[in-house]
Amino acid sequence: MSDMALIMALPNESKGLFEAAGIDVHYSGIGKVNAAFKAFEVIQKTGCTTLLNLGTAGSSHFQAHELVEVTRFVQRDMDVSALGFEVGVTPMDQEYPAAIDLEAYFEHLSQGICGTGDSFETATPKVACNLVDMEGYALAKVCKKLNVRLISVKYITDGADGAAHLDWQENLLLGAQKLLKLYQSI
């Protein structure tokens, strides 16, 4: 796709493999604010009509080393329950109060609901989701508002548990290899 831009959170997630293959990667940095800012910047700069997000995620549902296409993003850290709102619901957001749905692109991949939050999740999230990340919801919201298609695929590095920080680091190279192979299949 010539109208597509690639965004990942960190160079750790590509391990330099994409750059070595001559692929332009835009890195957002960690978290929702950084992701939103970078997505907006990339879309404005490149004029892309599709933003491809490749990265890592934790999951107690999917197997480690599996590639999962995200078809719905929710915010696992939006908690205004003290004012009577369900966890995950953004008050007064008329367009996307609780979830952002994406159209599937890769028919051969498992599909999942990703809970995004500004924390490295090591326990069961308070919202219904089966994988977790730190940037996806923000990317999805910017893309929806700018009428840009988002395709998001996550490599499951860890079980989103007490050992997640160790497993994440250990599995980055294999994840980068699998994500590069997927990218090259487009």
Secondary structure by P-SEA (a helix, b strand, c coil): cccbbbbbcccccccccccccbbbbbbbcccaaaaaaaaaaaaaaccccbbbbbbccccccccccbbbbbcbbbbcccccccccccccccccccccccbbbbbbccccbbbbbbbbcccccccccccccccccccaaaaaaaaaaacbbbbbbbccccccccaaaaaaaacaaaaaaaaaaaaaac
